[in-house]
Amino acid sequence: MTKAAPHVRMAEILLVSAVLLLWGYRMLPELLPVPPAPVIPPYRVELNRVDWTELVNLPGIGEARAREIVRDRAEHGPFSSPEELTRVHGIGPVTVDGIRNHLSLE
């Protein structure tokens, strides 16, 4: 068995080091603890007080529906339950169910 030249031995050491470094870099996300997801409070609006600019942040409510909600509230008085939103054109039970947890009625 012949002894490798010093530069060949150094190349082998560098190659093994690079492979170990890349393996460690790839395994790093699996070795680190996963931070908990940030707690984001649910977006809630007071249905009988906010203007249309806040209502557009509700899922499934665009600008036109938000303006219709405000107009209906002005014409027919405050909403006493989320289900009363169905009196607004374009809002049905599915939409109400989707935004129910975002509504407050005080």
C-alpha positions as CSV (number, residue, x, y, z in Angstrom):
1,M,0.0,0.0,0.0
2,T,1.4,3.3,-1.0
3,K,1.1,6.5,1.0
4,A,-0.9,9.3,-0.6
5,A,0.7,12.6,-1.4
6,P,0.0,15.3,1.2
7,H,-2.1,17.3,-1.3
8,V,-4.2,14.3,-2.1
9,R,-4.7,13.6,1.6
10,M,-5.7,17.3,2.2
11,A,-8.2,17.0,-0.7
12,E,-9.8,13.9,0.9
13,I,-10.1,15.7,4.2
14,L,-11.7,18.7,2.6
15,L,-14.1,16.6,0.6
16,V,-15.2,14.6,3.7
17,S,-15.5,17.9,5.7
18,A,-17.7,19.5,2.9
19,V,-19.9,16.4,2.8
20,L,-20.4,16.5,6.6
21,L,-21.0,20.2,6.5
22,L,-23.7,19.9,3.8
23,W,-25.3,17.0,5.6
24,G,-25.4,18.9,8.9
25,Y,-26.8,22.0,7.1
26,R,-29.5,19.9,5.6
27,M,-30.4,18.2,8.9
28,L,-30.4,21.5,10.9
29,P,-34.1,22.3,10.5
30,E,-34.9,18.7,11.7
31,L,-32.7,19.1,14.7
32,L,-33.9,22.5,15.9
33,P,-37.1,22.8,17.9
34,V,-40.1,24.1,16.0
35,P,-41.3,27.4,17.5
36,P,-45.0,27.6,18.3
37,A,-47.2,29.4,15.8
38,P,-47.9,33.0,16.9
39,V,-51.3,33.5,18.5
40,I,-53.3,35.9,16.4
41,P,-56.4,37.1,18.0
42,P,-59.5,36.7,15.7
43,Y,-60.6,39.8,13.9
44,R,-63.8,41.0,15.4
45,V,-66.1,43.8,14.5
46,E,-69.0,45.4,16.2
47,L,-71.6,44.8,13.5
48,N,-73.9,47.7,14.5
49,R,-71.2,50.3,14.9
50,V,-68.4,49.9,12.3
51,D,-68.4,51.5,8.9
52,W,-68.0,49.6,5.6
53,T,-64.2,50.0,5.6
54,E,-63.9,47.6,8.6
55,L,-66.6,45.2,7.2
56,V,-64.5,44.5,4.1
57,N,-62.0,42.7,6.2
58,L,-64.5,39.9,6.9
59,P,-64.2,36.8,4.8
60,G,-66.5,36.8,1.8
61,I,-67.5,40.5,2.3
62,G,-66.3,42.8,-0.4
63,E,-66.8,46.5,-0.7
64,A,-70.2,46.3,-2.3
65,R,-71.6,44.0,0.4
66,A,-70.0,46.0,3.2
67,R,-71.7,49.2,1.9
68,E,-75.0,47.3,1.6
69,I,-74.7,46.2,5.2
70,V,-74.2,49.8,6.4
71,R,-77.0,51.0,4.1
72,D,-79.4,48.3,5.4
73,R,-78.5,49.1,9.0
74,A,-79.2,52.8,8.4
75,E,-82.6,52.0,6.8
76,H,-83.9,49.1,9.0
77,G,-82.1,49.6,12.3
78,P,-79.4,47.5,14.0
79,F,-79.0,43.8,13.6
80,S,-80.1,41.8,16.6
81,S,-78.4,38.5,15.4
82,P,-75.9,37.5,12.8
83,E,-78.7,35.7,10.9
84,E,-80.4,39.0,10.2
85,L,-77.5,39.8,7.8
86,T,-79.4,37.6,5.3
87,R,-81.8,40.5,4.8
88,V,-78.9,42.2,2.9
89,H,-78.9,41.2,-0.8
90,G,-76.1,38.8,-1.6
91,I,-75.6,37.5,1.9
92,G,-76.9,34.0,2.7
93,P,-76.6,31.5,5.5
94,V,-73.2,30.2,4.2
95,T,-71.7,33.7,4.3
96,V,-73.2,34.3,7.8
97,D,-71.6,31.1,9.0
98,G,-68.3,32.1,7.6
99,I,-68.2,35.4,9.4
100,R,-70.2,34.5,12.6
101,N,-67.0,34.2,14.8
102,H,-65.8,37.6,13.6
103,L,-69.0,39.5,14.7
104,S,-69.9,41.2,17.9
105,L,-73.3,42.5,18.7
106,E,-73.3,44.9,21.6
